[in-house]
Amino acid sequence: MLLAHDDEGSGPAVVLLHAGVADRRMWDAITPALAHTFRVIRPDLRGFGETPMPAEEYADADDVDALLASLGVTDAAVVGSSFGGRVAMELAMLHPARVSSLVLLCAAYRGLEPTESVRTFGAEEDRLLEAGDVGGAVDLNVRTFLGPEAGVAARELLTQMQRRAFDVQIAADQAVPGPAPRRVEVDPTAIAVPTLTVSGAHDLDHFRSVARHLAEQIPGAEHVELEWAGHLPAMERPDAVLALLLDVLRDDPTVHAP
């Protein structure tokens, strides 16, 4: 199955992988300017946006690899937000030749135990979904994952994207048989490309710890914390994240100035 996607601009390829509360629309404010310099490819992963979630075994990293192959892209810089950051690392593990560099924005990672704040969030989300209160679960995610810099438009867009994801995924999970995501183990010490990990000072403590841990474990990786950011800096202050990405992708020596 080929992922729904946008493919804009020309030049070196950059893949933007969305967060698990969003879809490819989360990059709308960044893509036009980025596409002046790069070929920007942004897919909807399975169960998000316009990509369905069929009843079969799959790995998100394999889906991204297949998409790049179909587009004739041999390798790309991969930017992943939250869940998309985990998929980016999985791509680097399963298909290392596809990845020339990584930017991990508040990445998800299974290698650290969840903190109390994450467990509390997860329990409340489960409670709301089990009660059939999908709207309440959407609101919970928007409140939790958008930082103080996010405006009304960002909150409205995230509400739409998270609602869409819940609708698709709940329907898929109720099917028999249902989808079967394949777990991919990530060994950060085996990632061998230039990597920047980014955290937000207003994010949940778990994700801040993940960013620091990955920077310590991935050979040569560096870490920057954005003092203004929550969990989704690309939606909260897209201009600032665009500037950061342009510096990273152009290999600017001032890249790590937040």
Summary of the structure (lengths in Angstrom):
residues: 258
radius of gyration: 17.1
end to end distance: 38.3
largest distance: 52.4
contacts: 914
relative contact order: 0.17
helix: 45%
strand: 16%
